[in-house]
Every structure is written in C-alpha cells, then in structure tokens.
Amino acid sequence: MSPAAFHREFQVAADHPCLPGHFPGSPLVPGVMLLEQVALALRAWRGERLARVQDAKFVGPLLPGQHAQVTLTEMHGRVRFEIRHEGELLARGTVEGAS
C-alpha cells in the first residue's frame, strides 16, 4: 500500500522548448507542463499512469527556472494534487490513475 501523501520537487529549465510561445517576452510555464509533473509524480508514487484529470485550477504562475513541489494525497479513492512554489499555491485539482 502506498503512503497517504507523496511529494516531488521539480523545475522547468529556462531554455525548455515550450516557453518561447508561452508568452513571448514574458514566459510562464504552461499548465500542461504542470500536469505533466502531476503525471510523473503519480507514476513515481503508485506506478500508475495519469488516466483522467477530473478538475484542475491554475491560480498562480510558475516562472522558468523556479523550483516547485507537487504533492499528491489520497482522498476517497481519488488523488488530489497541489503544486506550490515557496509555499504559494500555483495549481490544485483531482486526477485518476490507471495501471
């Protein structure tokens, strides 16, 4: 059985190829890149792939090169996620995994 919570640190490099178009002159890490980190954390925690994003809310920006943390928690058979940078909430939601 997996532990009740899982944490994973990550950073998107300032030269990542997705950044120049999101947004030119003032790049932000796209939400899809944040969800990729959720998928990687789910794989590391439970060996599952991300099957479905039930809901996701992006409430703050992550800048290229900044460190952030994904936290996954089990809640009523679903997985809740939060992404934070220096304690500030950037994104939250619920996902489902599959083998």
N, C-alpha and C positions, 0 to 999 in steps of 0.2 A: 504494500500500500504506500502511496506517495505521501510526503508530508503535507500539512494543511496549507502551506504557502511556499512560494518559490520566488527567488529574486535573481535578476540577471542584469548586469551592467552592460551598457553599450555606448558607442559613439559613432556617428556618421562622419566620415572624413570630409574635409572641406573641398576635396577635389573629386568627390563622387559624381559620376556622370549624370545623375538625375537633377543635380542642383542648378545648373545654369538656366534652365527653363522654368524654375520654380522659386523664386521670381527673379527675373533679370535685374542685376544691380543690387538686390537685397534678398539673397537666397534664404529659404526656410526648408527644413526637412519635411518632405511631403507626408501626409497622413498614411499613405500606402507603405512608406518605409517604416513608420512606427508600427503598423500592423504586421509587417514582416518580422519585426523584433518580437512581437507577441507570439507569432508562429514559431520562431526559433526557440523561445523560452518554453513553449508548450512541448515541443519536441524534446528538449533537454530534460524537462521535468517528468514527463509521462511517456515519452516515446510515441506521442500521438502527432498526427498532422492537424493543421487547422482546417476544420471541415466547414465551419459556418461562423460568420460574425453576426451575432444577434442584434447587437447595438454597439455603437461607438460614438463617443462625443470627444471632439478635439477642442480643448479650452485654452490652450496656450501654445506659443511657438517653441520649437526646438531649433536652435541655430546650428549650422555646420560646425563640427569640432567640439561641441558641448557634450559633456557626459550626461547620461540619463540612466534611469533604472526602471525596468519592468518588474512589477510584482503581480504574480498570479495567485489567486486564492480559490479554494473550492467553496461553492455555495449552492446547496440544494441540487447537486448533480450537474451544475454548470460551473464554468470557470470565469471569474471576474478578473479583469485586468486594470491596472493603473500604471501610467507612465509618469515619472516625476524627474525634474531637474532641480537639484539643490532644494528638495522638499516641496517645490511648487508643482502642483498638478498640471500636467500637459494634456493627458488623454485618459479616458476610462471607458469601460464597456464590458460586454459579456460575449464569450465565444464558446463554441463547442468543438471538441476534438474527436477524431476517429482514428482507429488503428491503421 
